[in-house]
Amino acid sequence: MTNEQKIARLACCVPFCRRTRHNREGYSEWICAVHWPLVSKTLKRRRMRLDRRYRRLFGSNPFWAYKGGSPERLEAVKLDRLRGKAWDACKRQAIERAAGI
């Protein structure tokens, strides 16, 4: 099997969780199906709402595809940062609730 054929496994971001999944999409973090329900619906909705808004406005284009300083890039960077913060909040809550905090 060559390096191109190997598919890296992605571990759940909750400490001491042994669940893994394939990483065909190129993600860097993942919350498994056991820990994802521990995240509140409010945080999940916020994350999905920001993801949908980004996709509606910019499609699958990353923010660096736009010219620096342009209004499109500024809006894309803003939404990308908000998406990152929403994901971090989901991850933090999953870890805390799994630990019983």
trRosetta pair geometry for C-beta under 8 A, 3 or more apart (Angstrom, degrees):
i j d omega theta_ij theta_ji phi_ij phi_ji
1 5 4.8 -122 -167 86 86 127
1 6 6.1 103 139 -64 117 81
2 5 5.0 93 56 8 73 102
2 6 7.5 -128 100 -13 41 86
3 6 5.8 -48 -151 22 38 114
7 22 5.3 -7 148 -148 134 98
7 23 6.5 167 175 48 84 71
7 24 6.5 -21 -144 -72 124 76
8 23 4.9 -29 81 43 87 132
9 20 4.2 20 172 170 117 135
9 21 7.0 142 -158 66 74 23
9 22 6.9 -58 -111 -100 58 35
9 23 6.7 152 -142 -14 11 104
10 20 6.2 146 70 -160 40 78
10 21 5.4 -30 60 64 95 76
10 22 7.3 19 13 116 97 15
10 23 4.2 116 -37 -74 112 108
10 27 6.3 43 -129 80 163 99
10 28 8.0 -176 -134 -165 119 15
10 29 7.8 160 -176 -138 117 12
10 30 5.0 83 131 7 123 134
11 17 7.3 145 173 89 90 87
11 18 7.8 -60 -143 -152 104 29
11 19 7.3 124 -155 84 60 49
11 20 5.1 -41 -94 -98 56 87
11 30 7.6 165 92 56 27 103
12 17 4.0 -52 78 102 131 133
12 18 7.8 16 27 53 112 13
12 19 4.7 49 -25 67 124 95
12 20 7.3 -115 -17 -79 73 40
12 30 6.2 -84 -109 97 47 85
12 31 6.2 59 -152 -141 87 34
12 32 4.0 -44 -95 -22 129 106
12 34 8.0 -23 -115 48 161 98
12 35 6.3 118 -174 20 133 135
13 29 4.8 24 -66 -161 133 101
13 30 6.4 158 -22 61 93 40
13 31 5.9 -51 34 -80 101 68
13 91 5.5 -36 105 -144 145 112
13 94 7.4 81 79 86 99 132
13 95 7.3 -72 120 -66 89 107
14 17 4.2 61 79 -12 99 132
14 31 6.8 73 -28 -134 98 79
14 32 7.2 -84 21 21 116 100
14 35 4.8 -170 -29 -98 148 166
14 94 5.7 -101 -76 133 110 104
14 95 5.4 -178 -120 -98 73 67
14 98 4.9 51 -157 23 135 169
15 95 6.7 60 6 -141 88 105
15 99 7.9 29 54 -70 108 111
17 32 6.1 -159 161 12 141 134
17 34 7.4 -179 -141 67 125 122
17 35 6.5 -60 -91 -33 157 135
17 98 7.3 -52 -57 -167 116 157
19 32 4.0 62 89 -102 147 153
19 33 7.9 -133 176 29 162 74
19 34 6.8 160 -25 16 154 117
21 30 6.1 -111 40 140 122 165
21 32 7.5 165 -28 -105 113 82
23 26 6.7 88 161 -83 90 21
23 27 6.2 -127 -144 47 88 76
27 30 5.8 90 112 -61 140 95
29 87 7.5 119 79 164 133 124
29 91 6.7 -19 159 -97 143 138
31 35 5.2 -112 -176 91 94 108
31 36 4.9 126 117 -78 110 80
31 39 7.2 51 139 -29 165 131
31 90 6.9 -113 -18 138 154 107
31 91 6.5 -153 -65 -104 118 68
31 94 5.1 -106 -137 -118 134 176
32 35 5.3 75 58 22 80 97
32 36 6.7 -135 95 -21 34 93
33 36 5.7 -39 -127 23 31 119
33 37 7.7 35 174 -18 55 94
34 37 7.6 -66 179 24 25 100
35 38 5.4 -46 -166 21 56 121
35 39 7.7 61 144 -26 70 91
35 94 4.6 75 158 -170 109 113
35 97 7.8 144 -156 79 82 103
35 98 5.5 -20 -122 -71 111 126
36 39 6.0 -45 -167 16 46 112
36 94 6.9 -18 -92 -109 33 131
38 93 7.0 -177 123 133 89 86
38 94 5.3 112 79 -126 113 63
38 97 4.0 176 175 97 121 139
38 98 6.2 168 47 -56 177 74
39 43 5.4 -100 175 76 100 124
39 44 5.7 115 115 -55 115 97
39 90 4.9 19 -137 -152 145 82
39 93 5.1 103 -120 93 72 120
39 94 5.2 -30 -61 -65 96 89
39 97 7.6 -161 -69 22 42 143
40 43 5.0 91 65 9 86 98
40 44 7.1 -155 97 -3 45 88
40 93 6.4 -79 2 172 88 159
41 44 5.5 -57 -146 41 36 112
41 45 6.0 37 157 -22 70 106
42 45 6.0 -56 -147 36 26 109
42 46 6.5 27 154 -19 62 106
43 46 5.7 -52 -147 35 33 112
43 47 6.4 33 155 -18 65 106
43 86 6.9 160 -169 -166 77 79
43 89 5.4 -146 -139 118 122 111
43 90 5.0 161 144 -85 124 76
43 93 6.1 172 5 16 169 153
44 47 5.8 -57 -151 37 30 111
44 48 6.3 22 156 -12 66 110
44 90 6.8 90 -80 -111 59 121
45 48 5.9 -59 -144 42 30 106
45 49 5.9 34 157 -23 67 109
46 49 5.7 -54 -144 35 27 112
46 50 6.5 24 158 -15 62 106
46 86 5.1 -154 117 -132 101 122
46 89 7.8 -6 80 72 136 141
47 50 6.1 -60 -152 38 28 107
47 51 6.4 27 152 -18 64 108
47 83 7.1 84 -148 -147 69 66
47 86 4.1 167 -92 143 73 123
47 87 6.1 101 -128 -71 123 58
47 89 7.9 -157 -62 63 106 102
47 90 5.8 -2 -50 -41 148 135
48 51 5.5 -53 -144 38 35 114
48 52 6.2 34 157 -19 67 105
49 52 5.9 -53 -147 37 28 109
49 53 6.4 29 154 -20 62 107
50 53 5.7 -53 -144 36 31 112
50 54 6.4 33 156 -19 65 104
50 79 6.4 169 -169 -166 91 85
50 82 5.3 -148 -136 115 140 107
50 83 4.7 -176 130 -87 126 75
50 86 5.5 169 25 -1 147 156
51 54 5.9 -55 -149 35 29 110
51 55 6.4 24 156 -14 65 108
51 83 6.2 99 -74 -126 66 119
52 55 5.8 -58 -146 41 31 108
52 56 6.1 32 156 -22 67 108
53 56 5.7 -54 -144 35 30 112
53 57 6.3 15 162 -7 65 111
53 79 6.3 -140 105 -139 108 131
54 57 6.2 -68 -146 45 26 100
54 58 5.8 -38 179 38 66 110
54 76 7.4 89 -142 -138 92 69
54 79 4.7 161 -89 142 95 134
54 80 7.0 98 -120 -73 138 61
54 83 6.2 -14 -33 -55 147 139
55 58 7.1 -80 -118 61 17 68
55 59 6.4 35 -162 -129 58 20
55 60 7.2 17 -128 -68 84 56
57 75 7.0 -101 155 130 150 126
57 76 7.5 -161 110 -87 119 77
57 79 7.2 156 54 -26 140 168
58 61 5.0 -110 167 60 93 98
58 63 7.5 -21 -161 -86 165 61
58 72 7.5 129 -100 -176 103 99
58 76 5.3 85 -80 -107 155 110
58 79 7.7 177 2 65 131 145
61 65 4.4 -100 -173 51 104 151
61 66 7.4 88 142 -41 130 88
61 76 7.7 -61 104 -128 98 147
62 65 5.5 118 63 -17 66 99
62 76 7.9 111 159 164 38 133
62 80 7.9 57 -161 -98 70 143
63 66 6.4 -53 -174 26 51 107
63 73 5.9 101 180 -150 86 69
63 76 3.6 167 -114 124 92 115
63 77 4.9 122 -177 -69 155 62
63 80 5.2 -88 -29 -22 135 145
64 73 7.8 58 -105 -136 26 111
66 70 5.4 -119 159 61 107 126
66 72 4.6 -145 -142 101 150 108
66 73 3.7 -165 96 -71 119 88
66 76 6.0 140 13 18 139 146
67 70 4.4 80 72 -25 92 127
67 72 7.8 73 39 55 76 108
67 73 6.3 -126 72 -28 44 133
68 73 6.2 -104 -116 101 27 171
69 73 6.8 33 34 61 19 131
69 74 7.4 17 -159 -50 26 103
70 73 4.7 90 58 8 84 101
70 74 7.0 -152 91 -6 43 86
71 74 5.7 -55 -145 37 34 112
71 75 6.3 31 158 -16 67 107
72 75 6.0 -61 -151 40 28 107
72 76 6.1 26 153 -19 66 111
73 76 5.5 -56 -142 39 32 112
73 77 6.1 34 158 -21 67 104
74 77 5.9 -52 -146 35 28 110
74 78 6.4 30 153 -20 62 107
75 78 5.6 -54 -149 35 31 114
75 79 6.4 26 156 -14 66 106
76 79 5.9 -56 -146 40 30 106
76 80 6.1 32 154 -22 65 109
77 80 5.6 -55 -144 37 29 113
77 81 6.4 30 157 -19 64 105
78 81 6.0 -57 -152 35 27 108
78 82 6.5 24 152 -15 63 107
79 82 5.6 -55 -147 39 35 112
79 83 6.3 39 152 -22 67 103
80 83 5.6 -50 -148 34 32 114
80 84 6.5 35 151 -20 63 104
81 84 5.5 -52 -150 35 34 114
81 85 6.4 33 153 -18 66 104
82 85 5.7 -52 -147 37 34 111
82 86 6.3 36 153 -20 65 105
83 86 5.7 -54 -148 36 31 112
83 87 6.4 31 153 -18 65 105
84 87 5.7 -54 -148 36 31 110
84 88 6.3 32 153 -19 65 106
85 88 5.6 -52 -146 37 33 113
85 89 6.4 36 153 -21 64 103
86 89 5.7 -52 -150 33 32 112
86 90 6.6 33 150 -18 64 103
87 90 5.6 -53 -150 35 34 112
87 91 6.2 33 152 -18 67 107
88 91 5.6 -54 -144 39 32 112
88 92 6.1 35 155 -22 66 106
89 92 5.7 -51 -143 36 29 113
89 93 6.3 26 158 -16 63 107
90 93 6.0 -60 -149 39 27 107
90 94 6.3 27 155 -19 64 108
91 94 5.8 -55 -147 35 30 111
91 95 6.4 27 156 -16 64 107
92 95 6.0 -59 -150 38 28 109
92 96 6.2 22 156 -15 66 111
93 96 5.8 -55 -141 41 31 109
93 97 6.0 23 163 -13 67 110
94 97 6.2 -59 -140 42 24 103
94 98 6.1 26 159 -21 62 111
95 98 5.9 -57 -146 36 26 110
95 99 6.4 16 157 -11 62 111
96 99 5.9 -65 -150 42 29 105
96 101 4.2 -82 -167 64 84 116
97 100 7.4 48 -172 -76 34 24
97 101 7.2 -91 -71 51 29 71
